[in-house]
């Protein structure tokens, strides 16, 4: 079925959609465009709205040329194509007919903001069902949840910055914020996307010579929600455009919500002005959930899937998976699938067997070279610097961290670690391990670039990078 048409030029949109379906063929059109995109035409500009940034990137890569050609054949040589993402886009599932209809259905206008969005179909997207009522609050995330409530109450226009390791709730809070604003303040313009999608749109606007149009859309919203801001770290040109966008939104009294995987101060290759803006509001960390919170999350997940799990099974899973919520989701999905496949209730014994296989398949062997690479990237050093005989603080502290992490994550003998990091003896590694342990206990800070950061946060960030690979 053709995508819903949005915008004033319904006839032109219908012509474009018919031509696109004819050009691609029914199967390819149905797989990638039908019920996954929406189209609007505004004078010489054709906009294709997708539900997520992955789909935007894929469609651009595969179909950019044909879409631009068709747009210019229909709208003229000056036509431009804008690919955009609205992660809260409500696409109502429909049965796709065997034959693509000759004309496209008409629907009420949909913009890139929540002002014109059709009512959400709560069952059409997993993200859409993530509201704040479903967010399980515990000691690990209470501060972030409280700041979210204050932000929604508009007690301040200070930015909200959420950060945590992967899978601990920041995306849930972002989706909850967007959905809550849509529900309670439908006239507000809300733009929600990832930093990578922001970069893609900006790059395309340069290629299409449509930067003015890009800025018009991004700088005139009431609430700007950006996930994975870490993507912009080190990308100076994109940072400047992002900064100007923040300035304009702020000057118009708009609100900003940003999420990343680390504290703003650890974005060591991001401009000082962006960091200062992110630090000027609520900066909240979400930690891995504690045991009680994990148990509550598991009960909620099990209820959502309709699978009955005893308190013993819930307790077993909560004790075994401690790192993040996504691990808990994966465990519950595995047990649900096991129950369906065997037509039996899950017991602690069967849970141990099913989840044990899952864990064995996911083990990653960490090598000392992995540790060296992560530390060098964090501190802007070369492997030669790390292994050298330099005794300056800029070399010795990263070297001690590398030795500490190598011992902790690889279990390699002290002598072998010392040999790897510049031919040092085992006592040097023992000393490094002891010093970092003392730094952690005393909450010591070390210098990274032009700033100083807590050793605890550095160790956590480096461990995450090394284990992810």
Secondary structure, 3 states (H helix, E strand, C coil): CCCEECCCCHHHHHHHHHHHHHHHCHHHHHHHCCCCEEEEEECCEEEEEECCHHHHHHHHHHHHHHHHHHHHHHHCCCCEEEEEECCCCCCCCCCCCCCCCCCCCECCCCCCCHHHCCCCCCCCCCCCCCCHHHCCCCCCCHHHHHHHHHHHCCCCCCCEEEECCCCCCHHHHHHHHHHHHHHHCCCCCEEEEEHHHHHHHHHHHHHCCCHHHHHHHHCCCCEEEEECHHHHCCCHHHHHHHHHHHHHHHHCCCEEEEEECCCHHHCCCCCHHHHHHHHCCEEEECCCCCHHHHHHHHHHHHHHHCCCCCHHHHHHHHHHCCCCHHHHHHHHHHHHHHHHHHCCCCCHHHHHHHHHHHHHHCCCCCCHHHHHHHHHHHHCCCHHHHHCCCCCHHHHHHHHHHHHHHHHHHCCCHHHHHHHCCCCCHHHHHHHHHHHHHHHHHCCEEEECCEEEEHHHHHHHHHHHHHHC
